[in-house]
Amino acid sequence: ETSRDNERRQCLPAPVTIGVLLSPKPNPKSPEIEQLLSAGNVCFNLSHAAFALGFAASWTNRWYGFDTEAQQMLGARGGERFVGFVHIGTPTTTIEDRDRPDLTKVVTRWNG
């Protein structure tokens, strides 16, 4: 297997892969951090929508999401960058839940 085949298999593991771009615009009412968070929420909501329709989804971002040349090859224009790739397809296995942190150790309450 060539490295190109390996990358293709990992980049396109599902029938549909949606690349989500951040294309920040100067806006005093919406600073870039809020635009970035909104783009991340697009990925999150695409995943939820896929699951709601009976599909499986995985939101990833690999090296090509951080490499300027790779991003340009995938269609990003000046100032844009990928915040993630959402892979959507028909589930073939049942995903088992992972261990979750003890909330009493990671959550604090503000009593102000």
matplotlib code that plots the C-alpha trace (Angstrom):
import matplotlib.pyplot as plt

x = [0.0, 1.4, 1.3, -1.1, -3.5, -3.1, -3.9, -6.9, -8.3, -7.9, -9.1, -12.1, -13.3, -17.0, -19.2, -19.5, -16.8, -17.6, -14.8, -15.8, -13.8, -13.3, -13.4, -12.9, -14.2, -13.4, -16.5, -16.6, -19.7, -18.3, -14.6, -12.6, -12.7, -16.5, -16.3, -14.0, -16.4, -19.3, -17.4, -16.7, -20.3, -21.1, -19.0, -20.8, -24.2, -23.5, -22.6, -25.8, -27.9, -26.3, -27.0, -30.6, -31.1, -29.7, -26.2, -22.9, -20.6, -17.0, -15.5, -11.8, -9.0, -5.7, -2.4, -3.9, -6.2, -3.2, -0.9, -1.3, -0.4, -2.7, -5.6, -5.1, -5.2, -8.5, -10.0, -9.2, -8.5, -6.3, -7.1, -9.3, -8.6, -10.3, -11.6, -12.6, -13.8, -17.1, -17.3, -20.8, -22.0, -24.0, -22.9, -21.4, -20.7, -22.0, -19.7, -19.1, -19.1, -15.7, -14.9, -16.0, -14.3, -15.8, -17.7, -17.0, -13.3, -13.6, -16.7, -16.7, -19.8, -19.6, -21.6, -21.3]
y = [0.0, 3.4, 6.4, 8.0, 5.1, 5.2, 9.0, 8.5, 5.7, 7.9, 11.1, 9.6, 6.7, 7.3, 7.8, 11.6, 13.8, 17.5, 19.9, 22.9, 26.1, 29.1, 32.2, 35.0, 38.5, 41.6, 42.4, 44.3, 42.5, 39.0, 38.7, 36.0, 33.7, 33.7, 33.0, 30.0, 28.7, 29.0, 27.0, 24.3, 24.2, 23.6, 20.4, 19.5, 20.1, 18.2, 15.2, 15.5, 15.8, 12.7, 10.7, 12.0, 10.7, 7.3, 7.7, 7.6, 10.6, 11.4, 14.9, 14.8, 17.1, 15.5, 17.0, 18.4, 20.5, 22.4, 22.4, 25.5, 23.9, 20.9, 23.2, 25.2, 21.9, 21.1, 24.5, 26.9, 30.4, 33.1, 33.6, 30.5, 27.3, 24.0, 23.5, 19.9, 17.2, 15.5, 11.9, 10.6, 7.1, 4.1, 2.6, -0.8, -1.3, -0.2, 2.3, 1.6, 4.5, 5.4, 6.1, 9.6, 11.8, 12.1, 15.4, 16.2, 16.4, 18.6, 20.9, 23.7, 25.8, 29.6, 30.8, 34.5]
z = [0.0, -1.0, 1.3, -1.1, -0.8, 3.0, 3.1, 0.7, 2.9, 6.1, 4.5, 2.8, 5.1, 4.4, 1.4, 2.2, 3.6, 4.2, 4.7, 6.9, 6.3, 8.5, 6.3, 8.9, 8.0, 10.0, 12.0, 15.3, 16.4, 15.7, 16.5, 14.8, 17.9, 17.7, 13.9, 14.7, 17.4, 14.9, 12.3, 14.9, 15.7, 12.1, 12.3, 15.6, 14.2, 10.9, 13.1, 15.1, 12.0, 10.5, 13.6, 13.8, 10.2, 11.1, 9.7, 11.5, 11.6, 12.6, 12.9, 12.4, 11.5, 10.4, 9.2, 5.9, 8.0, 9.4, 6.3, 4.2, 0.9, 1.5, 2.5, -0.8, -2.7, -1.0, -2.0, 0.8, -0.4, 1.2, 4.8, 5.0, 6.9, 7.5, 11.0, 10.4, 8.1, 8.9, 7.5, 7.1, 6.2, 7.2, 10.6, 10.3, 14.0, 17.4, 19.0, 22.7, 25.0, 26.4, 30.1, 31.1, 33.7, 37.2, 37.0, 40.7, 39.7, 36.7, 37.3, 39.8, 40.7, 41.0, 43.9, 43.3]

ax = plt.figure().add_subplot(projection="3d")
ax.plot(x, y, z, "-o")
ax.set_aspect("equal")
plt.show()
